[in-house]
Amino acid sequence: MSTKKSRSRAGKHKIPAIRLADPFYERETERYESPLPSREYILQLITEAGCPVDVDAFAEQLHITEAERDLFQRRLGAMQRDGQLMLNRKRQLCLPDKLDLIKGRVEGHPDGFGFVVPEEGGDDLFLSPKEMHRVLHGDKVLVRVAGFDKRGRREAKIVEVLEHVNQFIVGRYYLEGGVGFLIAENRRINQDILVPAENAGAAKSGQVVTVEIVTQPGAHNEAVGRVTEILGSFTGPGMEIEIALRKHDLPYVFPPDVEAQASKLPNKVQKKDMAGREDIRHLPLVTIDGETARDFDDAVYCEPLGRSGFRLVVAIADVSHYVQPRDALDTEGYNRGNSVYFPRRVIPMLPEALSNGLCSLNPEVDRLSMVCDMRITTAGSIKEYRFYPAVIYSHARLTYNQVWDWLSGASKPEKAELEKKRAALMPHLEALDKLFRTLLKARAKRGAIDFGSTETQIIFDDNGKIKEIVPVIRNDAHRIIEECMLAANVCASDYLHENKQPALFRVHEGPTPEKLAALRGFLAEFGLDLGGGDKPHAKDYAALLEKIKDRPDHGLLQTVMLRSLRQAIYSPDNKGHFGLAYEAYTHFTSPIRRYPDLLVHRGIKAVLLGEKLPAKGLAEIGTHCSMTERRADDATRDVDAWLKTYFMQDRIGDEYNGTVSAVTSFGMFVAIDEIFIEGLVHVSELGQDYFHYDQAKHMMLGERTGKKYRLGDRVRIKVMRADIETSKIDFSLVTEIESVQEETAAPKKKAGKSGGKRK
């Protein structure tokens, strides 16, 4: 473009002369040889212009030289990707806010349409299948509201794709009629990915592969991929985990620099590392975990103090001694956020040299730890506590079942050596048990919510196939350790709060006003009410749970109460933990498998040293760790669903009793009693009627018959289909056993056997 033409356009759109003294005008000497205007200053100038600004005229007005032009264009491009600017058809820079554009993230649907989740909050916008052709699930876009669809939802048109986030996709490769394509394992990616013959490598039709997206989808083209990894047969051993790892972008291979740093660690605690630590190796600390546990974060010891109460010592692995801020181990720990526990396989947050070795509180070896040493009164309140770095020696690796057998007197005679160990440890275990019952009373007085739930464990045979699915029986030994960990976590949060040390808190807020109103409306139908007015306390929930515990519809009411609460997150803003009824709560007890716990350890050490760690970046870390936690939950849920679907393939036609665990617009989910597996009874299987979904009442209502199916109803079903490709199990309804509503109306009627609950 000529200078004359540029000046002409500049004259049309007046831009304020550049002010070198402006605070937004920065000199990035580390990256550029000459000064460039900052993002803030660019936005200020375009805002002051009051209209779209020509790119070339803008560059000339800012005195951008030819040598700087490429760097300047990169900055403008980065601002476009971040949604700060957009370029219209006339190559003019515009402010999205002035164009009534909305920035958001695409959420695909298996049926081909999708939604845009606005970044600034608000209702989602509908994307038609035609619009979804341009993007994939997760992409970031700028959209304009284009009207309303037939259901009254705001419908969006994509103005610009800000970022394509999918680089690698795992799925099934098919070759049909000479055309290769990938069907993504993530059903939210509905579009097929074309895989030309030259990009397929040695992949065979039907195999699970990973493809790299070499051409992103557009308005007039399909996405094109290249096979980068062949995983093998869809039903191969462990394939469900391999798929989940890639589908959810879980880091599962440690980078070379992480492995190198881990390999340099000693096999045992060095004497030099014990310097400055309290030596409490004489205390008979023990670890109490499940039978299959391999990483031991915590060891406990308790002794009675007469009328003064108890001394409780909780020793936690001192991971922060070996993992320093911003080193390779720390960076990878942050990326992973937490360990992920699949059936038969663990993806650890830290390499095994740490997680199962040097940092694991294995029995009869010296270990470095951070200790919370507490004095707890006979009323269950923590009178005082002290944190200190220590060297410990675990005197035994015990299991929950073993400890419970010892405490309940149900244990069988053991070998002489173990009998001797048991005799030595029993006084301390009995003290732990007494302390636990004291803490339990304090918990009830505090008003913590205790939602009952059924956890399950998948048992495999020698061939790696599911043998059975059994409930995990929680005994008091589980609860002893739980209460000890809660006490240490509360002390950690109090210590950091009192010393004004910025930290990540575990935040669990109460119900939103909308969810609270819905819950109260639902409870009113049963003649019940939740106390606490507009801001109920956990005590109000606990009181209602106690009131309904013997009702036949207890499961239904508890489930609806649980779903009214918000999800717990990590945040530097202390908003308390609603469910546990704590004003402040942190995670301190699992630094081997949770990154936020590692940060809490660093914060406590900083206080002990009279230092203070900065608060900068904590919000972003909290958001990231909350995401990695959800990511792990989603991945493990996918694996469980696949395994259970595979298990049900041999049970087509079998009938079972179960409980309605969820009600949706397209049917109801039923959890089978005997095997704790859930499947869908589609609305078309409910009977000869038009059934309508009542979200507020968690109910399907027949228009003609008035027949009702609601959450908690007892039914008998037949297994109709188990599709391992979609991990979906379909049931048909055989008969209704008992209705929650009928049971409530006639409480004398014998209650049905309770079934599994949908988590």
C-alpha positions in Angstrom: 0.0 0.0 0.0 1.4 3.4 -0.9 2.2 6.1 1.7 -0.4 8.4 0.1 -3.2 5.9 0.5 -2.2 5.1 4.0 -2.3 8.7 5.0 -5.7 9.0 3.5 -7.1 6.2 5.6 -5.4 7.6 8.7 -7.2 10.9 8.1 -10.5 9.1 8.1 -9.9 7.4 11.4 -8.1 9.8 13.7 -5.7 8.0 16.1 -4.1 9.9 19.0 -0.5 10.7 18.5 1.8 8.3 20.3 3.0 9.4 23.7 6.3 7.9 24.6 5.8 8.8 28.2 2.6 6.8 28.4 2.8 4.1 31.2 1.4 1.5 28.8 4.2 2.1 26.3 6.8 -0.5 27.2 10.2 -1.4 25.9 10.7 -5.1 25.7 14.5 -5.1 25.5 14.8 -8.8 26.2 12.9 -9.8 23.1 13.1 -6.9 20.7 15.8 -4.5 19.5 13.4 -1.7 19.2 10.3 -0.5 21.3 6.9 -1.8 20.4 3.6 -0.6 21.8 2.1 -2.8 24.5 -1.2 -4.6 24.2 -2.7 -2.2 26.6 -1.6 0.8 24.6 -2.9 -0.7 21.3 -6.3 -1.4 22.9 -6.3 2.2 24.3 -5.6 3.7 20.9 -8.2 1.6 19.1 -10.8 2.4 21.8 -10.1 6.1 21.5 -10.4 5.9 17.7 -14.1 5.0 18.3 -14.3 2.8 15.1 -12.5 0.1 13.2 -8.9 0.9 12.4 -7.0 0.0 9.2 -4.0 -2.2 10.0 -1.5 -0.4 7.7 -2.6 3.0 8.7 -2.4 2.0 12.3 1.2 0.7 11.8 2.2 4.0 10.1 0.6 6.1 12.8 2.6 4.2 15.4 5.8 4.7 13.4 6.3 0.9 13.0 9.4 0.5 10.7 9.7 -2.2 8.1 12.1 -4.1 10.4 9.5 -4.0 13.1 6.5 -4.9 10.9 6.8 -8.7 11.3 7.0 -8.4 15.1 4.1 -6.0 15.2 1.9 -8.3 13.1 2.8 -11.2 15.5 1.6 -9.1 18.4 -1.7 -8.2 16.7 -2.1 -11.9 15.8 -1.6 -12.9 19.4 -4.2 -10.4 20.5 -6.6 -11.8 17.9 -6.0 -15.4 19.2 -6.7 -14.1 22.8 -9.9 -12.5 21.7 -8.8 -8.9 22.4 -9.0 -7.8 18.8 -10.5 -9.2 15.5 -9.9 -8.4 11.9 -12.9 -7.7 9.7 -13.2 -8.3 5.9 -11.7 -4.8 5.2 -8.5 -5.7 7.2 -9.6 -3.3 9.9 -8.9 -3.9 13.6 -12.0 -4.1 15.7 -12.9 -4.5 19.4 -15.0 -7.6 19.9 -17.0 -5.9 22.6 -18.1 -3.2 20.2 -19.3 -5.8 17.7 -21.4 -7.6 20.3 -19.2 -10.6 19.9 -18.9 -13.3 22.6 -15.7 -15.2 23.4 -16.1 -18.7 24.5 -15.2 -22.4 24.4 -16.9 -24.9 22.1 -18.6 -27.9 23.8 -19.5 -30.5 21.2 -22.4 -33.0 21.4 -22.3 -36.6 20.1 -25.3 -35.8 17.9 -23.4 -33.3 15.8 -24.5 -29.9 17.3 -22.7 -28.1 20.1 -22.6 -25.1 22.4 -20.4 -22.1 23.1 -19.7 -21.7 26.8 -19.1 -17.9 27.3 -15.8 -17.0 28.9 -17.5 -14.2 30.9 -20.3 -16.4 32.1 -24.0 -16.5 31.2 -26.1 -19.0 29.3 -24.6 -21.2 26.7 -25.2 -20.5 23.0 -26.4 -23.2 20.6 -24.2 -24.1 17.6 -25.9 -25.9 14.7 -24.2 -28.9 13.0 -23.3 -26.6 10.1 -21.4 -24.3 12.5 -19.8 -27.2 14.3 -18.3 -28.3 11.0 -15.7 -25.5 11.4 -14.5 -26.5 14.9 -13.8 -29.3 17.2 -14.8 -29.8 20.9 -12.7 -27.5 23.1 -11.8 -24.9 20.4 -11.9 -21.2 21.4 -14.1 -18.9 19.3 -15.7 -15.5 18.8 -19.4 -15.8 18.0 -22.3 -13.5 17.3 -25.9 -14.2 18.5 -27.8 -14.9 15.3 -31.3 -15.6 16.7 -33.1 -18.3 18.5 -33.6 -21.9 17.7 -36.9 -23.8 17.9 -36.4 -24.5 21.6 -35.9 -20.8 22.4 -32.1 -21.1 22.9 -29.8 -18.4 21.7 -28.2 -19.5 18.5 -24.6 -18.5 17.6 -22.7 -17.9 14.4 -18.9 -18.3 14.5 -17.2 -15.1 13.5 -13.7 -16.3 14.2 -11.9 -19.3 15.5 -9.4 -18.0 18.0 -7.6 -21.2 18.8 -7.8 -24.9 17.7 -6.8 -26.8 20.9 -6.8 -30.3 19.5 -3.4 -31.4 18.3 -3.6 -35.1 18.9 -6.8 -37.2 18.9 -7.2 -40.9 19.8 -9.8 -43.1 18.2 -10.6 -46.0 15.8 -9.1 -45.9 12.3 -11.2 -47.2 9.5 -10.6 -47.8 5.8 -13.7 -48.0 3.7 -13.9 -47.7 -0.1 -10.3 -46.6 -0.2 -11.0 -43.7 2.2 -9.3 -43.6 5.6 -10.8 -41.8 8.5 -10.7 -41.7 12.3 -13.7 -41.8 14.6 -12.6 -40.1 17.8 -13.0 -41.9 21.1 -14.2 -38.6 22.6 -17.8 -38.6 21.4 -17.9 -34.8 21.7 -15.8 -34.8 18.6 -18.5 -35.8 16.2 -16.6 -35.1 13.0 -14.6 -37.8 11.3 -11.0 -37.0 10.8 -9.8 -37.8 7.3 -6.6 -39.9 7.1 -5.1 -40.1 3.6 -3.3 -43.3 2.6 0.1 -41.6 2.8 -0.7 -40.6 6.4 -2.0 -43.9 7.7 1.4 -45.7 8.1 1.0 -49.3 9.1 -2.4 -48.8 10.7 -5.1 -51.4 10.0 -8.8 -50.8 9.8 -10.4 -51.1 13.2 -7.3 -50.4 15.2 -7.0 -47.8 17.9 -4.6 -45.1 16.9 -3.5 -41.6 17.8 -3.5 -39.0 14.9 -2.0 -35.6 14.8 -4.2 -33.0 13.2 -2.3 -31.6 10.3 -5.2 -29.6 8.9 -7.9 -28.1 11.2 -11.6 -28.2 10.0 -13.0 -25.2 8.3 -16.2 -24.0 6.6 -15.3 -25.9 3.4 -12.9 -28.6 4.5 -12.7 -31.6 6.8 -10.0 -32.1 9.4 -7.1 -34.1 8.2 -4.8 -36.2 10.4 -1.7 -38.3 10.3 -1.3 -41.5 12.4 1.5 -41.0 14.9 0.9 -44.0 17.2 -0.8 -47.4 16.7 -2.2 -48.7 20.0 -3.7 -52.0 18.7 -6.9 -53.9 19.1 -9.9 -52.1 20.8 -10.4 -55.0 23.2 -6.8 -55.6 24.0 -5.7 -55.9 27.6 -5.4 -52.4 29.2 -6.5 -50.7 26.1 -9.3 -48.9 28.0 -6.6 -47.1 30.1 -4.4 -46.3 27.1 -7.4 -44.7 25.4 -8.4 -42.7 28.5 -4.8 -41.4 29.0 -4.8 -39.9 25.5 -8.4 -38.9 25.3 -8.1 -36.8 28.5 -4.5 -35.5 27.7 -3.1 -37.1 30.9 0.7 -36.9 31.1 1.8 -40.5 31.5 5.4 -40.6 30.4 8.0 -38.7 32.5 10.2 -36.4 30.4 14.0 -37.3 30.2 15.0 -34.4 32.5 12.5 -35.6 35.2 13.8 -39.2 35.0 17.4 -37.8 35.1 16.7 -35.8 38.2 14.9 -38.8 39.9 17.8 -41.1 39.1 20.2 -38.9 40.9 18.3 -39.2 44.2 19.8 -41.5 46.9 18.1 -44.8 47.8 17.9 -43.9 51.4 17.8 -40.8 53.7 21.3 -39.2 54.0 22.7 -38.1 57.3 23.2 -34.6 56.0 19.5 -34.4 55.3 18.7 -35.0 58.9 20.4 -31.9 60.1 18.0 -29.4 61.8 15.3 -31.9 62.2 13.7 -33.4 65.3 14.4 -37.0 65.7 11.2 -38.9 66.6 12.3 -42.3 65.4 11.6 -43.7 68.9 7.8 -43.0 68.5 6.0 -46.1 67.3 4.4 -44.4 64.3 2.6 -46.7 61.9 1.0 -46.4 58.4 -2.6 -47.7 58.0 -3.7 -48.0 54.4 -5.5 -50.3 52.0 -4.1 -53.7 51.0 -3.1 -52.6 47.6 -1.5 -49.2 48.5 2.1 -48.6 47.5 2.7 -44.9 48.3 2.4 -44.1 52.0 2.0 -40.4 52.6 1.1 -40.5 56.3 2.0 -42.2 59.6 0.2 -41.7 62.9 0.8 -42.1 66.6 -1.4 -41.4 69.6 -1.0 -41.5 73.3 -3.5 -40.7 76.0 -2.7 -37.7 78.3 -5.2 -38.5 81.1 -7.7 -35.8 81.7 -5.8 -33.5 79.4 -6.9 -35.6 76.4 -4.6 -37.0 73.7 -1.4 -36.3 71.9 -1.8 -37.0 68.2 1.2 -37.1 65.9 0.6 -37.0 62.2 3.8 -37.4 60.1 3.6 -36.6 56.4 6.2 -37.4 53.8 8.5 -34.4 53.3 8.3 -34.3 49.5 9.2 -30.6 49.5 12.7 -31.5 50.6 13.4 -33.3 47.4 11.2 -31.4 44.9 12.3 -27.7 44.7 10.3 -24.9 43.1 10.7 -24.8 39.3 13.0 -27.8 39.0 12.1 -30.6 36.6 10.2 -32.7 39.2 8.2 -29.7 40.3 7.3 -28.7 36.8 6.1 -32.2 35.9 4.3 -32.5 39.3 2.4 -29.3 38.5 1.6 -30.4 35.0 0.1 -33.7 36.3 -1.5 -32.0 39.3 -2.2 -35.3 41.0 -1.8 -39.1 40.7 -4.5 -40.9 38.8 -5.7 -44.3 40.1 -7.1 -46.7 37.5 -8.0 -50.4 38.2 -4.7 -52.3 38.2 -2.6 -49.2 37.2 -1.5 -45.9 38.8 -0.2 -42.8 36.9 1.8 -41.2 39.7 2.4 -37.5 40.1 6.1 -38.2 40.8 8.5 -40.9 39.6 8.5 -44.2 41.5 11.9 -43.4 43.0 10.0 -40.8 45.1 6.4 -41.9 45.2 7.2 -45.6 46.2 10.7 -45.1 47.5 12.4 -42.2 49.1 9.3 -40.2 50.0 7.0 -43.2 50.8 6.9 -43.8 54.6 7.8 -47.5 54.2 8.2 -49.6 57.3 11.4 -49.9 59.2 13.4 -47.3 57.3 14.3 -43.7 58.1 12.2 -41.1 56.3 12.1 -37.3 56.3 8.7 -35.9 57.2 6.8 -32.8 58.1 5.0 -33.3 61.4 1.8 -31.9 62.9 2.0 -32.6 66.7 -1.3 -31.9 68.3 -2.9 -31.8 71.8 -6.6 -32.7 71.6 -9.0 -32.3 74.5 -11.4 -35.0 75.7 -14.1 -32.8 74.1 -12.4 -33.3 70.7 -11.1 -29.7 70.2 -7.5 -29.1 69.2 -6.0 -27.2 72.1 -2.6 -26.6 70.6 -0.4 -27.9 67.7 3.1 -27.6 66.4 4.6 -28.1 63.0 8.2 -29.2 62.6 10.5 -31.1 60.2 11.5 -34.5 61.5 13.1 -37.8 60.8 10.8 -40.7 61.5 10.9 -44.5 61.5 7.6 -46.3 60.7 7.3 -49.3 63.0 4.7 -51.2 60.9 2.8 -51.1 57.6 -0.8 -52.0 58.7 -4.0 -52.3 56.7 -7.5 -51.1 57.6 -8.9 -54.6 57.9 -6.0 -55.7 60.0 -6.3 -52.8 62.4 -10.1 -53.3 62.6 -9.6 -57.0 63.3 -7.2 -56.2 66.1 -9.4 -53.5 67.7 -12.6 -55.5 67.4 -11.0 -58.7 68.7 -11.8 -60.6 65.5 -8.2 -61.3 64.5 -7.0 -64.9 64.3 -3.7 -66.0 66.0 -0.7 -64.8 64.0 2.9 -65.8 63.8 4.9 -65.2 67.0 6.7 -62.2 65.5 3.5 -60.5 64.4 1.8 -61.3 67.7 4.7 -59.6 69.5 4.4 -56.6 67.2 0.7 -56.4 67.8 1.1 -56.5 71.5 3.6 -53.6 71.3 1.3 -51.5 69.1 -2.1 -52.2 70.6 -1.9 -49.5 73.4 -1.3 -46.9 70.7 -4.0 -48.2 68.4 -6.5 -48.3 71.2 -5.6 -44.7 72.0 -6.2 -43.9 68.4 -9.6 -45.6 68.5 -10.6 -43.6 71.7 -9.4 -40.4 70.1 -11.4 -41.2 66.9 -14.6 -41.6 68.9 -13.9 -38.3 70.7 -13.4 -36.5 67.3 -16.5 -38.1 65.9 -18.6 -36.5 68.6 -16.9 -33.2 67.9 -17.7 -33.7 64.2 -21.4 -34.2 65.0 -21.4 -31.1 67.2 -19.7 -29.1 64.5 -22.4 -30.2 62.1 -20.3 -31.7 59.3 -22.3 -33.4 56.6 -21.9 -37.2 56.3 -23.4 -38.4 53.1 -23.5 -42.1 52.9 -22.3 -43.7 49.6 -21.4 -47.1 48.2 -17.9 -47.3 46.7 -17.1 -50.4 44.6 -14.0 -52.3 43.7 -13.4 -54.3 40.5 -11.9 -57.7 41.1 -10.0 -59.2 38.1 -9.2 -62.8 37.3 -5.9 -64.2 36.1 -6.7 -63.3 32.5 -7.3 -59.6 33.3 -11.1 -59.9 33.0 -13.6 -58.7 35.5 -14.4 -61.5 38.0 -16.8 -59.5 40.1 -17.6 -56.0 41.4 -17.9 -55.8 45.1 -18.7 -53.0 47.5 -15.9 -51.5 49.5 -16.7 -52.0 53.2 -15.5 -49.1 55.2 -14.8 -50.0 58.8 -13.8 -47.8 61.7 -10.1 -48.1 60.9 -10.8 -46.1 57.7 -12.6 -43.4 59.7 -9.8 -43.3 62.3 -7.3 -42.3 59.7 -9.8 -39.9 58.0 -10.3 -38.0 61.3 -6.6 -37.8 61.9 -6.0 -36.4 58.5 -8.8 -33.9 58.9 -7.3 -32.7 62.2 -3.9 -32.2 60.6 -5.4 -30.4 57.5 -7.3 -28.0 59.8 -4.2 -27.2 61.8 -2.3 -26.5 58.5 -5.0 -24.1 57.3 -5.1 -22.3 60.7 -1.3 -22.1 60.8 -1.0 -20.5 57.3 -4.0 -18.2 58.0 -2.7 -17.0 61.3 0.7 -16.3 59.9 -0.7 -14.5 56.8 1.0 -16.9 54.5 -0.7 -17.0 51.1 -1.8 -20.6 50.3 -4.2 -22.8 48.3 -7.3 -23.6 50.4 -9.6 -26.4 49.7 -12.8 -24.5 49.2 -16.3 -26.0 49.2 -19.1 -23.4 49.1 -22.7 -24.0 50.0 -25.6 -24.2 47.5 -26.2 -21.4 45.0 -29.5 -19.5 45.5 -31.0 -21.3 42.4 -30.0 -24.8 43.7 -31.2 -23.9 47.2 -34.6 -22.8 45.9 -34.9 -26.0 43.8 -34.0 -28.2 46.8 -36.5 -26.4 49.1 -39.2 -26.9 46.5 -38.4 -30.6 46.2 -38.3 -31.1 50.0 -41.7 -29.3 50.4 -43.4 -32.1 48.4 -42.3 -34.5 51.2 -43.4 -32.2 54.0 -39.7 -31.4 54.8 -37.8 -28.2 55.1 -34.1 -27.3 55.3 -33.3 -24.8 58.1 -30.9 -21.9 57.8 -33.0 -19.5 55.7 -31.2 -18.0 52.7 -27.8 -19.1 54.0 -28.0 -22.6 55.5 -25.1 -24.0 57.5 -23.8 -27.6 57.2 -25.5 -28.2 60.5 -28.8 -27.7 58.8 -28.0 -30.3 56.2 -26.7 -32.7 58.9 -29.9 -32.2 61.0 -32.1 -33.0 58.0 -30.0 -36.1 57.2 -30.4 -37.3 60.7 -34.2 -36.6 60.5 -34.7 -38.7 57.4 -32.2 -41.5 58.0 -34.9 -44.1 58.8 -37.3 -43.1 56.0 -37.8 -45.5 53.1 -37.1 -42.6 50.7 -33.8 -41.7 52.5 -31.7 -42.5 49.5 -33.7 -40.2 47.2 -33.6 -37.3 49.6 -29.9 -37.6 50.4 -29.1 -37.8 46.7 -31.0 -34.6 45.9 -29.4 -32.8 48.9 -25.9 -33.9 47.7 -26.5 -32.6 44.2 -27.6 -29.2 45.6 -24.0 -28.5 46.7 -21.2 -27.0 44.7 -18.0 -28.8 43.6 -15.0 -28.4 45.9 -12.0 -26.5 44.3 -8.6 -25.1 45.1 -8.4 -21.4 45.6 -6.2 -18.8 47.4 -9.4 -17.2 48.6 -10.5 -18.8 51.9 -14.2 -19.3 51.7 -14.4 -22.2 54.1 -15.4 -25.9 53.6 -19.2 -26.2 53.8 -19.4 -30.0 53.8 -16.9 -30.4 56.6 -18.2 -27.3 58.5 -14.7 -25.7 58.7 -14.0 -22.0 58.4 -10.7 -22.8 56.7 -9.4 -26.0 55.3 -6.3 -27.0 53.3 -4.8 -30.2 51.9 -1.6 -31.0 53.8 -1.6 -34.8 54.1 -0.9 -36.1 50.6 2.1 -34.3 48.9 3.1 -37.5 47.1 -0.1 -37.5 45.0 -1.5 -33.9 45.2 0.4 -30.8 44.1 -1.6 -28.4 46.3 -0.4 -30.4 49.4 3.2 -29.8 48.2 2.6 -26.1 48.1 1.0 -26.1 51.6 4.2 -27.8 52.9 6.3 -25.1 51.3 4.1 -22.5 52.9 4.5 -24.0 56.4 8.3 -24.3 55.9 8.4 -20.6 54.9 6.6 -19.6 58.1 9.0 -21.7 60.2 11.9 -19.9 58.6 10.4 -16.5 59.1 9.9 -16.0 55.4 6.8 -15.4 53.2 6.1 -17.0 49.8 4.4 -14.7 47.2 0.7 -14.9 46.5 1.3 -14.2 42.8 0.1 -17.0 40.6 -1.7 -19.0 43.2 -5.1 -18.4 41.6 -3.9 -19.8 38.3 -2.3 -22.8 40.1 -5.6 -23.4 42.0 -7.6 -23.3 38.7 -5.1 -25.7 37.1 -5.1 -28.2 40.0 -8.9 -28.1 40.1 -8.9 -29.0 36.4 -6.4 -31.8 36.8 -8.5 -33.3 39.6 -11.7 -33.2 37.3 -9.6 -34.6 34.5 -8.5 -37.6 36.6 -12.1 -38.2 37.7 -13.3 -38.1 34.1 -10.6 -40.5 32.9 -11.2 -43.1 35.7 -14.9 -42.8 35.1 -14.4 -43.6 31.5 -12.3 -46.7 32.3 -14.8 -48.0 34.9 -17.6 -47.5 32.4 -15.7 -49.5 29.6 -14.8 -52.3 32.0 -18.4 -52.6 33.3 -19.8 -52.5 29.8 -17.4 -55.3 28.7 -18.5 -57.3 31.8 -22.2 -57.0 30.9 -21.7 -58.3 27.4 -22.1 -61.9 28.8 -25.3 -61.0 30.7 -27.6 -59.9 27.9 -31.1 -61.1 28.7 -30.5 -61.4 32.5 -32.9 -59.8 34.9 -31.9 -57.8 38.0 -33.5 -55.6 40.7 -32.2 -52.1 41.0 -32.7 -48.5 42.0 -33.4 -45.5 39.8 -30.2 -43.5 40.3 -30.9 -40.6 37.9 -33.8 -39.3 35.8 -33.2 -37.4 32.5 -35.3 -36.1 29.6 -34.5 -39.3 27.6 -35.1 -41.9 30.3 -33.8 -43.1 33.7 -30.6 -44.7 34.9 -30.9 -47.8 37.1 -28.2 -49.1 39.4 -28.3 -52.9 39.7 -28.2 -54.2 43.3 -26.0 -57.2 43.0 -23.2 -56.0 40.7 -23.3 -52.1 41.2 -23.5 -51.4 37.5 -25.7 -48.7 35.9 -27.6 -48.7 32.7 -30.3 -46.7 30.9 -34.0 -47.4 30.6 -34.9 -45.3 27.6 -38.1 -43.3 27.7 -39.5 -45.5 25.0 -39.2 -48.5 27.3 -41.3 -47.0 30.1 -44.7 -48.0 28.6 -47.4 -47.1 26.2 -47.6 -43.4 27.0 -46.1 -40.0 26.4 -43.7 -39.5 29.3 -42.6 -36.0 30.3 -39.5 -35.1 32.3 -39.9 -33.0 35.5 -36.4 -31.7 36.4 -37.4 -30.1 39.7 -39.1 -33.3 40.9 -36.5 -35.7 39.4 -39.4 -37.5 37.8 -40.9 -38.9 34.5 -44.7 -38.5 34.3 -47.0 -40.4 32.0 -49.4 -38.0 30.2 -52.3 -40.6 29.8 -51.7 -42.9 32.7 -50.3 -40.6 35.2 -47.6 -43.2 35.9 -44.6 -41.7 37.7 -41.0 -42.9 37.8 -38.7 -40.9 40.0 -35.2 -41.0 41.6 -35.0 -43.7 44.2 -37.8 -46.0 42.8 -37.2 -49.7 43.0 -37.5 -51.5 39.7 -36.7 -54.8 37.9 -34.9 -54.6 34.6 -33.6 -56.8 31.8 -30.2 -56.2 30.2 -30.8 -55.5 26.5 -27.5 -54.2 25.1 -23.9 -53.5 26.1 -22.0 -51.5 23.5 -18.3 -51.3 24.4 -17.7 -48.8 21.6 -19.8 -46.2 23.4 -19.6 -47.7 26.9 -23.4 -47.7 27.1 -25.6 -50.3 28.7 -29.3 -50.4 27.9 -32.0 -51.9 30.0 -35.7 -52.6 29.5 -38.2 -52.2 32.3 -39.7 -55.5 33.5 -41.8 -54.2 36.4 -41.8 -51.7 39.2 -41.1 -53.1 42.6 -41.7 -50.1 44.9 -42.2 -46.5 44.3 -40.5 -43.9 46.6 -43.7 -41.9 46.5 -45.9 -44.9 47.6 -43.4 -45.8 50.3 -43.5 -42.2 51.6 -47.3 -42.1 51.6 -47.5 -45.5 53.4 -44.5 -45.6 55.8 -45.6 -48.9 57.3 -45.0 -50.7 54.0 -41.8 -52.7 54.2 -39.0 -50.9 52.6 -37.1 -52.4 49.7 -33.5 -53.4 49.8 -31.3 -50.4 49.1 -29.3 -50.5 45.9 -26.2 -48.9 44.6 -26.0 -45.1 44.1 -24.9 -43.2 41.1 -21.9 -41.1 42.1 
